[in-house]
């Protein structure tokens, strides 16, 4: 009986440690969007899109963070994708609400002419 009690205490203690670690390292839902523009696309237009995408974080409070960058990999494996944007949410519900938010829809309507290539990938980041 003492052994069972000891094992139960170890299991409870381990579960509490795992829960505490998860609280210290919360998961984040990443929404990754990559664009590839046709050769000769007006740089001013691309900058307009970048600015509009970045401004969404000030209009939609569901966005936890936003970052972007232009490809500079020497590996030449980008398959024509030249810009990457990462929008972070705390839940799938927040991401889903973002996708139908009027400000997001207005941003999407700016994508005319559309990028030559678009890739979107969402994932739960864990540490």
DSSP file (Angstrom, degrees, kcal/mol; ACC not computed):
  #  RESIDUE AA STRUCTURE BP1 BP2  ACC     N-H-->O    O-->H-N    N-H-->O    O-->H-N    TCO  KAPPA ALPHA  PHI   PSI    X-CA   Y-CA   Z-CA
    1    1 A X     >        0   0    0      0, 0.0     4,-2.3     0, 0.0     5,-0.2   0.000 360.0 360.0 360.0 -41.1    0.0    0.0    0.0
    2    2 A X  H  >  +     0   0    0      1,-0.2     4,-2.5     2,-0.2     5,-0.2   0.881 360.0  53.1 -63.0 -37.1    2.9    2.4    0.9
    3    3 A X  H  > S+     0   0    0      2,-0.2     4,-2.6     1,-0.2    -1,-0.2   0.917 108.7  48.9 -64.0 -42.8    4.4    1.6   -2.5
    4    4 A X  H  > S+     0   0    0      2,-0.2     4,-2.6     1,-0.2    -2,-0.2   0.905 112.1  48.6 -62.9 -41.9    1.1    2.5   -4.3
    5    5 A X  H  X S+     0   0    0     -4,-2.3     4,-2.2     2,-0.2    -1,-0.2   0.913 112.0  49.3 -64.4 -42.1    0.9    5.8   -2.4
    6    6 A X  H  X S+     0   0    0     -4,-2.5     4,-2.0     2,-0.2    -2,-0.2   0.915 112.3  47.5 -63.1 -43.9    4.5    6.6   -3.2
    7    7 A X  H  X S+     0   0    0     -4,-2.6     4,-2.5     2,-0.2    -2,-0.2   0.902 110.7  52.0 -64.3 -41.8    4.0    5.9   -6.9
    8    8 A X  H  X S+     0   0    0     -4,-2.6     4,-2.6     1,-0.2    -1,-0.2   0.907 109.1  50.4 -61.6 -41.6    0.8    8.0   -6.9
    9    9 A X  H  X S+     0   0    0     -4,-2.2     4,-2.5     2,-0.2    -1,-0.2   0.888 110.2  49.9 -63.9 -39.6    2.6   10.9   -5.3
   10   10 A X  H  X S+     0   0    0     -4,-2.0     4,-2.6     2,-0.2    -2,-0.2   0.924 111.9  48.0 -64.5 -44.2    5.4   10.7   -7.9
   11   11 A X  H  X S+     0   0    0     -4,-2.5     4,-2.5     2,-0.2    -2,-0.2   0.931 113.5  46.8 -63.0 -45.9    2.8   10.6  -10.7
   12   12 A X  H  X S+     0   0    0     -4,-2.6     4,-2.3     1,-0.2    -1,-0.2   0.914 113.1  49.4 -62.5 -43.2    0.9   13.6   -9.3
   13   13 A X  H  X S+     0   0    0     -4,-2.5     4,-2.0    -5,-0.2    -1,-0.2   0.908 111.5  48.8 -62.7 -42.7    4.2   15.5   -8.8
   14   14 A X  H  X S+     0   0    0     -4,-2.6     4,-2.4     2,-0.2    -2,-0.2   0.913 110.6  50.7 -64.2 -43.6    5.3   14.8  -12.3
   15   15 A X  H  X S+     0   0    0     -4,-2.5     4,-2.5     1,-0.2    -1,-0.2   0.900 109.7  50.8 -61.7 -40.5    2.0   15.9  -13.8
   16   16 A X  H  X S+     0   0    0     -4,-2.3     4,-2.2     2,-0.2    -1,-0.2   0.886 110.2  49.7 -64.5 -38.3    2.2   19.2  -11.8
   17   17 A X  H  X S+     0   0    0     -4,-2.0     4,-2.2     2,-0.2    -2,-0.2   0.913 111.3  48.6 -66.7 -41.8    5.7   19.8  -13.1
   18   18 A X  H  X S+     0   0    0     -4,-2.4     4,-2.3     2,-0.2    -2,-0.2   0.921 111.8  49.4 -63.7 -44.3    4.6   19.2  -16.7
   19   19 A X  H  X S+     0   0    0     -4,-2.5     4,-2.0     1,-0.2    -1,-0.2   0.899 110.8  50.0 -62.1 -40.6    1.6   21.5  -16.3
   20   20 A X  H  X S+     0   0    0     -4,-2.2     4,-1.8     1,-0.2    -1,-0.2   0.895 110.4  50.2 -65.3 -39.1    3.8   24.2  -14.8
   21   21 A X  H  X S+     0   0    0     -4,-2.2     4,-1.4     1,-0.2    -2,-0.2   0.901 109.6  50.8 -65.3 -40.3    6.3   23.9  -17.7
   22   22 A X  H  < S+     0   0    0     -4,-2.3    -1,-0.2     1,-0.2    -2,-0.2   0.873 109.0  51.3 -66.1 -36.0    3.4   24.2  -20.2
   23   23 A X  H >< S+     0   0    0     -4,-2.0     3,-0.5     1,-0.2    -1,-0.2   0.863 110.9  48.4 -67.9 -34.6    2.2   27.3  -18.5
   24   24 A X  H 3< S+     0   0    0     -4,-1.8     2,-0.3     1,-0.3    -1,-0.2   0.731 121.5  36.8 -75.9 -22.2    5.7   28.8  -18.7
   25   25 A X  T 3< S-     0   0    0     -4,-1.4   102,-0.3    -5,-0.1    -1,-0.3  -0.622  85.0-171.0-128.5  71.4    5.9   27.9  -22.4
   26   26 A X    <   -     0   0    0     -3,-0.5    -3,-0.1    -2,-0.3     2,-0.1  -0.275  25.9-110.4 -66.0 150.3    2.5   28.4  -23.8
   27   27 A X        -     0   0    0     -5,-0.1     2,-0.4    63,-0.1    99,-0.2  -0.393  29.9-155.7 -73.2 156.9    1.8   27.2  -27.3
   28   28 A X  E     -A  125   0A   0     97,-1.4    97,-3.5    -2,-0.1     2,-0.7  -0.999  13.6-131.4-136.3 138.4    1.3   29.7  -30.1
   29   29 A X  E     -AB 124  89A   0     60,-2.8    60,-2.9    -2,-0.4     2,-0.4  -0.812  24.6-157.2 -91.4 117.5   -0.6   29.3  -33.3
   30   30 A X  E     -AB 123  88A   0     93,-3.1    93,-2.0    -2,-0.7     2,-0.6  -0.811   8.7-163.1 -98.3 132.6    1.5   30.5  -36.2
   31   31 A X  E     -AB 122  87A   0     56,-2.9    56,-2.5    -2,-0.4     2,-0.5  -0.943  15.0-166.1-114.3 104.8   -0.2   31.6  -39.5
   32   32 A X  E     -AB 121  86A   0     89,-3.1    89,-2.5    -2,-0.6     2,-0.4  -0.826   7.9-176.8-101.6 126.2    2.5   31.7  -42.1
   33   33 A X  E     -AB 120  85A   0     52,-2.8    52,-2.8    -2,-0.5     2,-0.4  -0.987   2.4-171.3-123.9 127.4    1.8   33.4  -45.4
   34   34 A X  E     -AB 119  84A   0     85,-3.0    85,-2.2    -2,-0.4     2,-0.4  -0.976   2.1-167.3-123.4 132.1    4.4   33.4  -48.2
   35   35 A X  E     -AB 118  83A   0     48,-2.1    47,-2.5    -2,-0.4    48,-2.3  -0.894   9.0-165.5-115.8 144.9    4.1   35.5  -51.4
   36   36 A X  E     -A  117   0A   0     81,-2.4    81,-2.1    -2,-0.4    80,-1.4  -0.993  17.2-151.5-125.4 123.4    6.1   35.3  -54.6
   37   37 A X        -     0   0    0     -2,-0.4    78,-0.1    78,-0.2     3,-0.1  -0.692  22.5-104.1 -97.8 146.1    5.7   38.2  -57.0
   38   38 A X    >   -     0   0    0     -2,-0.3     3,-2.1     1,-0.1    -1,-0.1  -0.339  51.0 -88.3 -61.4 145.4    6.0   38.2  -60.7
   39   39 A X  T 3  S+     0   0    0      1,-0.3    -1,-0.1    -2,-0.0     0, 0.0  -0.330 116.9  25.7 -53.5 132.2    9.3   39.6  -62.1
   40   40 A X  T 3  S+     0   0    0      1,-0.3    -1,-0.3    -3,-0.1     2,-0.1   0.455  79.9 155.5  90.2   1.5    8.8   43.3  -62.6
   41   41 A X    <   -     0   0    0     -3,-2.1    -1,-0.3     1,-0.1     2,-0.1  -0.425  57.9 -96.0 -62.0 135.5    6.1   43.8  -60.0
   42   42 A X     >  -     0   0    0      1,-0.2     4,-2.0    -2,-0.1     3,-0.4  -0.310  26.0-145.3 -57.9 123.9    6.1   47.4  -58.9
   43   43 A X  H  > S+     0   0    0      1,-0.2     4,-2.6     2,-0.2     5,-0.2   0.838  99.7  58.0 -61.6 -34.4    8.2   47.7  -55.6
   44   44 A X  H  > S+     0   0    0      2,-0.2     4,-1.9     1,-0.2    -1,-0.2   0.885 106.0  49.7 -63.4 -38.0    5.8   50.5  -54.4
   45   45 A X  H  > S+     0   0    0     -3,-0.4     4,-2.0     2,-0.2    -2,-0.2   0.926 110.1  49.6 -65.9 -44.4    2.9   48.1  -54.7
   46   46 A X  H  X S+     0   0    0     -4,-2.0     4,-2.5     1,-0.2    -2,-0.2   0.922 110.9  50.3 -60.6 -43.8    4.8   45.4  -52.8
   47   47 A X  H  X S+     0   0    0     -4,-2.6     4,-2.6     1,-0.2    -1,-0.2   0.863 107.1  54.7 -62.9 -35.3    5.6   47.9  -50.0
   48   48 A X  H  X S+     0   0    0     -4,-1.9     4,-2.5     2,-0.2    -1,-0.2   0.911 109.7  47.0 -62.4 -42.6    1.9   48.9  -49.9
   49   49 A X  H  X S+     0   0    0     -4,-2.0     4,-2.7     2,-0.2     5,-0.2   0.922 111.6  50.4 -65.2 -45.0    1.0   45.3  -49.3
   50   50 A X  H  X S+     0   0    0     -4,-2.5     4,-2.5     1,-0.2    -2,-0.2   0.933 113.0  46.1 -59.8 -46.5    3.7   44.9  -46.6
   51   51 A X  H  X S+     0   0    0     -4,-2.6     4,-2.1     1,-0.2    -1,-0.2   0.918 113.3  49.0 -62.4 -44.3    2.5   48.0  -44.8
   52   52 A X  H  X S+     0   0    0     -4,-2.5     4,-0.7     2,-0.2    -1,-0.2   0.899 111.8  48.9 -63.9 -40.3   -1.2   47.0  -45.0
   53   53 A X  H >< S+     0   0    0     -4,-2.7     3,-1.1     1,-0.2     4,-0.4   0.938 112.4  48.4 -64.2 -46.2   -0.4   43.5  -43.7
   54   54 A X  H >< S+     0   0    0     -4,-2.5     3,-1.0     1,-0.2     4,-0.3   0.832 104.8  59.6 -63.4 -33.1    1.6   44.9  -40.8
   55   55 A X  H >X S+     0   0    0     -4,-2.1     3,-1.3     1,-0.2     4,-0.8   0.668  85.1  79.6 -71.5 -15.8   -1.1   47.4  -39.9
   56   56 A X  H XX S+     0   0    0     -3,-1.1     4,-2.7    -4,-0.7     3,-0.9   0.848  83.0  63.3 -60.2 -32.7   -3.6   44.5  -39.3
   57   57 A X  H <4 S+     0   0    0     -3,-1.0    -1,-0.3    -4,-0.4    -2,-0.2   0.767 103.6  48.5 -65.5 -22.3   -2.0   43.9  -35.9
   58   58 A X  H <4 S+     0   0    0     -3,-1.3    -1,-0.3    -4,-0.3    -2,-0.2   0.631 117.8  40.9 -87.4 -15.6   -3.2   47.4  -34.9
   59   59 A X  H << S+     0   0    0     -3,-0.9     2,-0.6    -4,-0.8    -2,-0.2   0.699 113.6  50.4-102.1 -25.8   -6.7   46.9  -36.2
   60   60 A X    ><  -     0   0    0     -4,-2.7     3,-1.9    -5,-0.2    -1,-0.2  -0.897  62.9-165.8-121.0 100.9   -7.3   43.3  -35.1
   61   61 A X  T 3  S+     0   0    0     -2,-0.6    -1,-0.1     1,-0.3    -4,-0.1   0.620  80.6  77.1 -65.0 -11.4   -6.6   42.7  -31.4
   62   62 A X  T 3  S+     0   0    0     32,-0.1     2,-0.5    27,-0.0    28,-0.4   0.715  73.4  95.2 -68.8 -19.5   -6.7   38.9  -31.8
   63   63 A X    <   -     0   0    0     -3,-1.9    26,-0.2    -7,-0.2     3,-0.1  -0.627  54.4-172.6 -77.2 120.1   -3.2   39.1  -33.4
   64   64 A X        -     0   0    0     24,-3.1     2,-0.3    -2,-0.5    25,-0.2   0.871  67.9 -13.0 -79.2 -39.2   -0.6   38.5  -30.7
   65   65 A X  E     -C   88   0A   0     23,-1.0    23,-2.7     2,-0.0     2,-0.3  -0.989  56.1-156.9-159.2 161.9    2.4   39.3  -32.9
   66   66 A X  E     +C   87   0A   0     -2,-0.3     2,-0.3    21,-0.2    21,-0.2  -0.998  16.1 164.0-143.4 138.6    3.4   40.0  -36.5
   67   67 A X  E     +C   86   0A   0     19,-1.8    19,-3.2    -2,-0.3     2,-0.3  -0.984   6.3 179.2-149.9 158.4    6.7   39.7  -38.3
   68   68 A X  E     +C   85   0A   0     -2,-0.3     2,-0.3    17,-0.2    17,-0.2  -0.973   2.2 174.4-152.7 164.4    7.8   39.6  -41.9
   69   69 A X  E     -C   84   0A   0     15,-2.0    15,-2.8    -2,-0.3     2,-0.3  -0.974  30.5-109.8-167.4 160.9   10.9   39.4  -44.0
   70   70 A X  E     -C   83   0A   0     -2,-0.3    13,-0.3    13,-0.2    12,-0.1  -0.762  47.0 -97.5 -95.9 143.5   12.2   39.0  -47.6
   71   71 A X        +     0   0    0     11,-3.1    -1,-0.1    -2,-0.3    11,-0.0  -0.323  47.8 160.1 -60.0 134.0   13.9   35.8  -48.6
   72   72 A X        +     0   0    0     -2,-0.0     2,-0.2    -3,-0.0    -1,-0.1   0.098  23.3 140.8-138.8  22.5   17.7   35.9  -48.5
   73   73 A X    >   -     0   0    0      1,-0.1     3,-0.7     2,-0.0     5,-0.1  -0.477  43.7-152.8 -70.7 133.7   18.5   32.2  -48.4
   74   74 A X  T 3  S+     0   0    0     -2,-0.2    -1,-0.1     1,-0.2     0, 0.0   0.524  84.3  81.3 -79.8  -5.1   21.5   31.2  -50.5
   75   75 A X  T 3  S-     0   0    0      1,-0.0    -1,-0.2     2,-0.0    -2,-0.0   0.688  86.7-142.3 -77.0 -17.4   20.0   27.7  -50.9
   76   76 A X    <   +     0   0    0     -3,-0.7     3,-0.2     1,-0.1    -2,-0.1   0.898  63.3 123.2  57.1  43.2   17.7   28.7  -53.8
   77   77 A X        +     0   0    0      1,-0.1    -1,-0.1     2,-0.1    -3,-0.1   0.130  32.2 104.7-116.2  17.5   14.9   26.4  -52.5
   78   78 A X  S >  S-     0   0    0     -5,-0.1     3,-2.4     1,-0.1    -1,-0.1   0.522  74.8-139.7 -81.5  -5.1   12.2   29.1  -52.1
   79   79 A X  T 3  S-     0   0    0      1,-0.3     3,-0.1    -3,-0.2    -2,-0.1   0.837  72.1 -48.7  50.8  38.9   10.3   28.0  -55.2
   80   80 A X  T 3  S+     0   0    0      1,-0.3     2,-0.5   -45,-0.0    -1,-0.3   0.419 104.8 131.8  85.4  -2.5    9.6   31.6  -56.2
   81   81 A X    <   +     0   0    0     -3,-2.4   -45,-0.3   -45,-0.2    -1,-0.3  -0.743  23.7 168.6 -85.0 125.1    8.3   32.7  -52.8
   82   82 A X        +     0   0    0    -47,-2.5   -11,-3.1    -2,-0.5     2,-0.4   0.629  54.8  47.0-116.0 -17.9   10.1   35.9  -51.9
   83   83 A X  E     -BC  35  70A   0    -48,-2.3   -48,-2.1   -13,-0.3     2,-0.4  -0.987  59.3-163.8-131.4 139.3    8.3   37.3  -48.8
   84   84 A X  E     -BC  34  69A   0    -15,-2.8   -15,-2.0    -2,-0.4     2,-0.4  -0.980   4.0-172.5-125.1 133.9    7.3   35.6  -45.6
   85   85 A X  E     -BC  33  68A   0    -52,-2.8   -52,-2.8    -2,-0.4     2,-0.5  -0.983   4.6-163.6-125.0 134.8    4.8   36.9  -43.0
   86   86 A X  E     -BC  32  67A   0    -19,-3.2   -19,-1.8    -2,-0.4     2,-0.5  -0.972   5.1-175.1-124.6 119.5    4.1   35.3  -39.7
   87   87 A X  E     -BC  31  66A   0    -56,-2.5   -56,-2.9    -2,-0.5     2,-0.4  -0.949  14.2-150.9-112.0 129.8    1.0   36.2  -37.7
   88   88 A X  E     +BC  30  65A   0    -23,-2.7   -24,-3.1    -2,-0.5   -23,-1.0  -0.860  15.9 177.6-109.7 135.9    0.7   34.7  -34.2
   89   89 A X  E     -B   29   0A   0    -60,-2.9   -60,-2.8    -2,-0.4   -26,-0.1  -0.869  32.0-135.3-126.9 160.8   -2.6   33.8  -32.4
   90   90 A X  S    S+     0   0    0    -28,-0.4     2,-0.3    -2,-0.3   -63,-0.1   0.625  86.2  13.9 -91.6 -13.4   -3.3   32.2  -29.1
   91   91 A X  S  > S-     0   0    0    -62,-0.1     4,-1.9     1,-0.1    -1,-0.2  -0.984  70.5-114.5-154.4 162.9   -6.1   29.9  -30.4
   92   92 A X  H  > S+     0   0    0     -2,-0.3     4,-2.9     2,-0.2     5,-0.2   0.850 116.9  58.8 -66.5 -34.3   -7.6   28.5  -33.5
   93   93 A X  H  > S+     0   0    0      2,-0.2     4,-2.2     1,-0.2    -1,-0.2   0.904 105.9  48.3 -61.8 -40.7  -10.8   30.4  -32.7
   94   94 A X  H  > S+     0   0    0      2,-0.2     4,-2.2     1,-0.2    -2,-0.2   0.918 112.7  48.4 -65.4 -42.8   -8.8   33.7  -32.8
   95   95 A X  H  X S+     0   0    0     -4,-1.9     4,-2.1     1,-0.2    -2,-0.2   0.925 111.6  49.6 -60.9 -45.1   -7.2   32.7  -36.1
   96   96 A X  H  X S+     0   0    0     -4,-2.9     4,-1.0     1,-0.2    -1,-0.2   0.884 110.8  49.2 -64.2 -38.7  -10.6   31.8  -37.5
   97   97 A X  H  X S+     0   0    0     -4,-2.2     4,-0.5     1,-0.2     3,-0.3   0.874 109.4  53.9 -67.3 -36.6  -12.2   35.1  -36.4
   98   98 A X  H >< S+     0   0    0     -4,-2.2     3,-1.1     1,-0.2     6,-0.3   0.907 102.1  58.0 -60.7 -43.4   -9.2   36.9  -38.0
   99   99 A X  H 3< S+     0   0    0     -4,-2.1    -1,-0.2     1,-0.3    -2,-0.2   0.808 114.8  35.7 -61.7 -30.5   -9.8   35.2  -41.3
  100  100 A X  H 3< S+     0   0    0     -4,-1.0    -1,-0.3    -3,-0.3    -2,-0.2   0.384  88.5 123.4-103.4   3.2  -13.3   36.6  -41.6
  101  101 A X    <X  -     0   0    0     -3,-1.1     4,-2.5    -4,-0.5     3,-0.4  -0.396  68.9-126.1 -64.7 138.6  -12.6   39.9  -39.9
  102  102 A X  H  > S+     0   0    0      1,-0.2     4,-2.3     2,-0.2     5,-0.1   0.845 109.8  53.2 -56.4 -35.8  -13.6   42.9  -42.2
  103  103 A X  H  > S+     0   0    0      2,-0.2     4,-1.8     1,-0.2    -1,-0.2   0.868 109.7  48.0 -69.6 -34.6  -10.1   44.4  -41.9
  104  104 A X  H  > S+     0   0    0     -3,-0.4     4,-2.5    -6,-0.3    -2,-0.2   0.917 111.5  50.1 -68.6 -42.3   -8.5   41.1  -43.0
  105  105 A X  H  X S+     0   0    0     -4,-2.5     4,-1.8     1,-0.2    -2,-0.2   0.890 109.3  51.8 -62.3 -38.7  -10.9   40.9  -45.9
  106  106 A X  H  X S+     0   0    0     -4,-2.3     4,-0.7    -5,-0.2    -1,-0.2   0.895 109.3  50.7 -64.3 -39.3  -10.1   44.5  -46.9
  107  107 A X  H >< S+     0   0    0     -4,-1.8     3,-1.5     1,-0.2     4,-0.5   0.941 108.0  51.8 -61.7 -47.2   -6.4   43.6  -46.9
  108  108 A X  H >< S+     0   0    0     -4,-2.5     3,-1.5     1,-0.3    -1,-0.2   0.858 102.9  59.6 -59.2 -35.1   -7.0   40.5  -49.1
  109  109 A X  H 3< S+     0   0    0     -4,-1.8    -1,-0.3     1,-0.3    -2,-0.2   0.726  94.6  65.0 -68.3 -18.7   -8.9   42.7  -51.6
  110  110 A X  T << S+     0   0    0     -3,-1.5     2,-2.8    -4,-0.7    -1,-0.3   0.678  75.9  93.0 -72.6 -16.7   -5.7   44.8  -51.9
  111  111 A X    <   +     0   0    0     -3,-1.5     2,-0.3    -4,-0.5    -1,-0.2  -0.315  58.1 146.5 -79.0  61.0   -4.0   41.7  -53.5
  112  112 A X        +     0   0    0     -2,-2.8     2,-0.2     1,-0.3    -1,-0.0  -0.851  67.3  38.4-142.4 102.2   -4.8   42.8  -57.0
  113  113 A X  S    S-     0   0    0     -2,-0.3    -1,-0.3     1,-0.0     3,-0.1   0.259 110.0-134.8 -75.6 146.8   -2.8   42.1  -59.0
  114  114 A X        -     0   0    0     -2,-0.2    -2,-0.1     1,-0.1    -1,-0.0  -0.342  24.0 -93.7 -70.9 151.8   -2.4   38.9  -57.0
  115  115 A X        -     0   0    0      1,-0.1   -78,-0.2   -78,-0.1    -1,-0.1  -0.285  30.7-121.5 -58.7 153.7    1.0   37.5  -56.1
  116  116 A X  S    S+     0   0    0    -80,-1.4     2,-0.4     1,-0.2   -79,-0.2   0.863  97.4  20.0 -65.1 -36.6    2.3   34.9  -58.6
  117  117 A X  E     -A   36   0A   0    -81,-2.1   -81,-2.4   -37,-0.2     2,-0.4  -0.994  66.3-177.1-137.0 141.5    2.6   32.4  -55.8
  118  118 A X  E     +A   35   0A   0     -2,-0.4     2,-0.4   -83,-0.2   -83,-0.2  -0.997   1.4 179.5-138.0 133.6    0.9   32.2  -52.4
  119  119 A X  E     -A   34   0A   0    -85,-2.2   -85,-3.0    -2,-0.4     2,-0.4  -1.000   4.2-171.9-132.2 134.8    1.4   29.6  -49.7
  120  120 A X  E     +A   33   0A   0     -2,-0.4     2,-0.4   -87,-0.2   -87,-0.2  -0.994   8.1 171.7-126.9 133.4   -0.3   29.5  -46.3
  121  121 A X  E     -A   32   0A   0    -89,-2.5   -89,-3.1    -2,-0.4     2,-0.4  -0.989  11.3-164.9-142.2 129.3    0.6   27.1  -43.5
  122  122 A X  E     +A   31   0A   0     -2,-0.4     2,-0.3   -91,-0.2   -91,-0.2  -0.920  17.6 162.0-113.9 142.3   -0.6   27.2  -39.9
  123  123 A X  E     -A   30   0A   0    -93,-2.0   -93,-3.1    -2,-0.4     2,-0.7  -0.993  41.7-110.4-154.7 155.4    1.0   25.3  -37.1
  124  124 A X  E     -A   29   0A   0     -2,-0.3     2,-0.4   -95,-0.2   -95,-0.2  -0.809  35.2-144.2 -87.1 117.4    1.1   25.1  -33.3
  125  125 A X  E     -A   28   0A   0    -97,-3.5   -97,-1.4    -2,-0.7     2,-0.4  -0.673  20.0-174.3 -82.2 134.1    4.6   26.2  -32.2
  126  126 A X              0   0    0     -2,-0.4  -100,-0.1   -99,-0.2   -99,-0.1  -0.945 360.0 360.0-127.0 151.1    5.9   24.4  -29.2
  127  127 A X              0   0    0     -2,-0.4    -1,-0.1  -102,-0.3  -101,-0.1   0.408 360.0 360.0-107.3 360.0    9.1   25.1  -27.3
